[in-house]
Amino acid sequence: MPLDPGTRLGPYEVLGTIDSGVTEPNERYKASDTRVNRVVSLKVLPPELSTPEMKARLESDARTISSLNHPNICALMDVGHHEPSTDFVVAEFVEGETLAERLKRGPLPIIETITIAIAIADSLDKAHRKGVIHGGLNPSTVLLTAHGPKLLDFGVARLKEESQAPVASPIAATRTSLPSLSAAPAFTARYLAPEQFAGAQADARSDIFAVGTILYEMIAGRPAFQEKTLALLMAAIQSVDPDPVSKLQPATPPALDHIIKRCLSKNPHQRLQTAWDLMTQLRWVAEGGSQIGIPAPAAGHRKQDWFAWAAVAAVSILAVSIAPSAMARFQSVPEPMVARFFAPSVPAIGATPLLISPDGRWVLASAGGTGAPGMSGVRLNAVTPQLLIKQNILYQPFWSADSQWIAFFDDGKLKKSDVSGGPSQIICDAPPPIGAGTWNRDGVILFSGGGLIQRVLAAGGQPTAVTELDKSKQESEHLAPSFLPDGRHYLFLAVATESAIYIGSLDSKERKRLLASDSRAIYASGYVLFNRGNAVFAQPLDTNKLELTGEPIRVADSVPLGITSPYSSSIIGRFASFAASQTGVLVFRTNPNATAGPTGAVGEPRSFSFFDRTGARGPSIGAAGTYVGVDLSPDGKQFVVHRHDGTGGDNWVYNLTEGRMQRLTFDDTQDNQSPVWSPDGTRIAFSSRRNNKWGIYTKLADGTGTEDLITESDAIKVAMSWSPDGKLLVYSQVGQSGDVWAVPVTGDKKPFALLQSRFNERFPQVSPDGKWLAYTSNETQRDEIYVRPFPDGPGRWQVSVDGGVQPRWRHDSKELYFLSAPSLMAAEIRVAGSSFQAGVPQALFALGTNPNALTGHNSYFPYAVASDGRSFLISVIGPGGPVVSGGLADQVANLVDRGGPTAGANTVTVVLNWPQMLKKK
């Protein structure tokens, strides 16, 4: 008997029924777990599964399935019993429609069919490896969600089958009628394997048969077996081969037709034997195994809405890309069309690289800024960006091979998050410095941490190093691993005197040099993609011999190099803004103003200007260059800045009175950075990485004398502020999270912690009166500005109300400034004794949607405050243009030759079927 809304089964309250897409006594309900106020899916079990043995088996399967944590498996959460005789299974609740509901509207497009089938096969593979068979897979157990299919009822159908007496002969059911889909058991029977009717237990091959029937129906629009009585249906499944699906849908690729035929073999030994085999063959088709029957799109001549055209082009080209010359002997097929368009809906995020999902559907970027921190993504056939991960600013994201998960670095941890939503999960500690990662189909993750390539399982664990630095080559760091198609070999960048891309292996520490390069390389569609200067090249790779063939071919120009992590200065300029999927989609960001630095590094040219409190800009100061960070001398007559050159950089002092720049440090390979002026104006403190250790140094501001080491260790240090008496230096230190430390500049020079927690505390600034410390913390999952007594004492106050980073004080300590996208903010500070009160922050003027786009690095300050608080020295992009304002959507207007956007600074270009254009060069 159906359960009415309000019915209680233990702690679960029924809210209503869930439509399965077939007319049957409804067993699945939407319910509320009243203990935690969470919506769940509840399925009432049939009486035959209420035996202690069956319930024990089901509980075991539920634990196994839950441990898989697979994005395409609906997680089982509980197996319960309610007196007197009701047993039930509780699973996560996910919005969507079943495949059975979808099939009522007709067949699915082939590319969508293949995508769904790959996800089903992948989830089956993971479950089969754990010993769990579905046993009752059918369209009503496949839930289509916004982020891919999810399989329902793992283990339930199989146990139900085992609990019943085997059907020894189809004669026993000859009088059972099947007039329509109204009989649920008969509906389910259409997808059972022949051996299941003969009384044999379902195994992995039975599930493969079911996938074959589902594939058939998605393409043909009707079931593979649809006889009118159960007896005839059983007989047909056991003895009749259905018509080839290509007969019903001529556009079906022959390779896909063959896969379905193998899945539907009557003899289990003649089927594909594992879900892994099925998944790899489907992926082969999707990635280029057969394009027979997929018509090339006709070239359109009408101008239309630019993004509608882009969406149509994306779908059409992806469909055309199903497959190469291996099947050309069957039919001559027109070459796929190369399509190129601009994507203004991808947010402009300064120097952050682009990232595209392996399936080519999502372009990903850190949301950046402080107003909406996290990770945003844009579907190529959508207009509006979607916030996929709502969290603090995240670094170095990368995709899982199935495009269902995003991994990223945050607070000294490597984390992952399902694109369908939900809280992020910690995978492991990530020792700094970090430098990107890669994730293969077997759930193995490689990432750059602690200067080496680390290996860890996506499920979690302790990372282990798989590479070793070659001291004979003076290697300092290994970065940017990228798996090759076999999931065993990978590319990585070795930073050295002569940096190069190598091929490593999970099976040994042997490696092979591939090419000289100062920046990362990736593999896609048979090519290694890499950049030289601001140009991106592609060169064929023989994945069997692990050797490059042919010559490099230029595929993009004016692609800026980015600064992508606050945790490693050595990766500055090593990540050009391009990415490629395994489905022939290439994306890259262009900036016509990008120029090569003195040693070949690429950066956006910057200059300095003073702005008043209304945002009015004064003349540009000095020549444009690759500057990051700035600090004004106490008398306001000079400023010091880090100028990035090649793989490192030095600190320079600019005299505003004389209009000249003078070098302060003289070894750019040591990456001298984050200079900070002492309160008396005589010295400058800065950070430097030397001999693989990070130190804080001081030097006389006039450039004379030696550089004095104050403190050093393995942890990254960023000089930030002096105490007003000049006795203490305050700095950020990066460990498992960002902490704030201080060190005396004389005496024992023993550092001590000011702020040390699991949160990320950065940008410490001591007030000029020496009483307060302003800083940024992400303890609320968003960067905000806080003030506390200095160096210690009771009390703490939040100054910002809508996010904030990089606080700076006025000389009299009565006003505090900070960045909160898109504005420079000011807050009045009132102090009476030990009582501190901050006024409501007021926006002075807009700087841009992403404050970090101004500086190119979110560990430095892109602005300095004049002593009177009436003017601000700001580093801005371009030699004399306006302050960055608005996102990329505001910078583009028309699509070239199609009535849409034109290219502009930071334009994102999308190229579909990009390998095809190389054949024409």
ZIJONOR-V488375 format. One line per field, one symbol per residue. burial: b if it has 16 or more other C-alpha atoms within 10 Angstrom, else e. A space follows every 10 residues. Layout:
burial->???
This chain:
burial->eebeeeebbe ebbbbebbbb bbeeebbbbb bbbeeeeebb bbbbbeeebb eeebbeebbe bbebbbeeeb bbbbbbbebb beeeeebbbb bbbbeebbbb bbbeeebbeb bebbbbbbbb bbbbbbbbee ebbbbbbbbb bbbbbeebbb bbbbbbbbbb bbbeeeeeeb eeeeeeebee eeeeebbbbb bbbbbbbebe ebbbbbbbbb bbbbbbbbbb bbbbbbbebb bbbbbbbbee ebebbbeeee bbbbbbbebb bbbbbbebee bbbbbbebbe bbbbbbbbbb bbbbebeeee eeeeebbebb bebbbbbbbb bbbbeebeee eebeebbbbb bbbbbbbbbb bbbbbbbbbb bbbbbbbbbb bbbbbbbbbb bbeebebbbb bbbbbbbbbb bbbbbbbbbb bbbbbbbbbe eeebebbbbb bbbbbbbbbb eeebbbbbbb bbbbbbbbbb eebebbbebe eeeebbbbbb bbbbbebebb bbbbbbeebb bbbbbeeeee eebbbebbbb bbbbbbbbbb bbbbbbbbbb beeeeeebee ebebbbbbbb bbbbbbbbbb bbbbbbbbbb bbbbbbbbbb bbbbbbbeeb bbbbbbbbbb bebebebeeb bbebbbbbbb bbbbebebbb bbbbbbbbbb bbbbbeeeee bebbbeebbb bbbbbbbbbe bebbbbbbbe eeebbbbbbb bebeeebebb bbebbbbbbb bbbbebebbb bbbbbbbbbb bbbbbeeeee beebbeeebb bbbbbbbbeb bbbbbbbbee ebbbbbbbbb beeeeeebbb eebbbbbbbb bebbbbbbbb bbbbbbbbbe eeeeebebee bebebbbbbb bbbbbbbbbb bbbbbbbebe bbbbbbbbbb eebbebbbee bbeebeebeb bbbbbbbbbb bbbbbeeeee e
